[in-house]
Amino acid sequence: MPINAGPEYFVAEKRYLDARTKEEKIQALQEMIRTLPKHKGAEHLLAQLRKRLAKLKSQKTVKASAKPRFIIRKQGAAQVCLFGMTNSGKSSLLKSLTGLETKIGDYPYTTKEPQVAMMDFGDIQIQLVEIPSTFDPESLSVLYTCDEILILFDATQDMKKQKDELERILMGRGLLNKKILYVVNKSDLKKLESEFLQVSIKDESSLEKLKEKIWSNLGLIRVYTKSPGKPKVMPPITLPEGARVRDVAKEVHKDFIKDFKFARIFNDTKFSGSSVGLDYKLKDLDVVEIHA
């Protein structure tokens, strides 16, 4: 059930996330509790906030600021967060895409902390992070630094309500400008007329399409490098779409720009093996052989 908190609550929540002292955190938490709507849908979050406030008040003041509950370091080519309402199938989907064994249940709030796993895609890996549906501030803070947010809908539930609530949460934190991918889960239970990609953990082909969508929505390309007469180097370099040969040269060695003569590009086109200059625009899966 949505909490339907107003803007005052999210301002206080941001103050809490930015706080550096115990006193600042206590003040922000008190304001969050005061402005949080008092109805059944907010009971779980209210209990969490009160527990956190009591714990803070009982702690002795120390000079060093408290460490965050968890730190998620980016790994792989990109970091993608799975974001959806409780029981939308985030944990099952994470397991299907990565092989990670996670706690899965048909009751609310099975996942208490972000779950992290690596998804293989071609010759690279993409880091997937499942955001708990408790939507607590520390878990939601991961969304600020991720490269893409995958909004997951439950096909068996009201789509409009899910979309409105999830977008409201993101809007309240200024996150709707991030790269966002909308996906409908549990398509094996209910088929919908929808513009969004529909997937099921029981349909392997839909999962492969999802991997492709995740990658294409990131706006990245994979570029391999090689030396003359040798095979391409693994793994490939990942660069933004529109990257050029000079970007690869910088990645490989700082002196390659200064000593650059030409590069050969190998791909699946009839122009494979052509010589190009530093400003040549690269495509996904191009192989670059730099001569310097």
Secondary structure, 3 states (H helix, E strand, C coil): CCCCCCHHHHHHHHHHHHCCCHHHHHHHHHHHHHHCCCCHHHHHHHHHHHHHHHHHHHCCCCCCCCCCCCCCCCCECCEEEEEECCCCCHHHHHHHHHCCCCCCCCCCCCCCCCEEEEEEECCEEEEEEECCCCCCHHHHHHHHCCCEEEEEEECCCCHHHHHHHHHHHHHHCCCCCCCEEEEEECCCCCCCCCCCEECCCCCHHHHHHHHHHHHHHHCEEEEEEECCCCCCCCCCEEEECCCEHHHHHHHHCCCCCCCCCEEEEECCCCCCCEEECCCCECCCCEEEEEEC
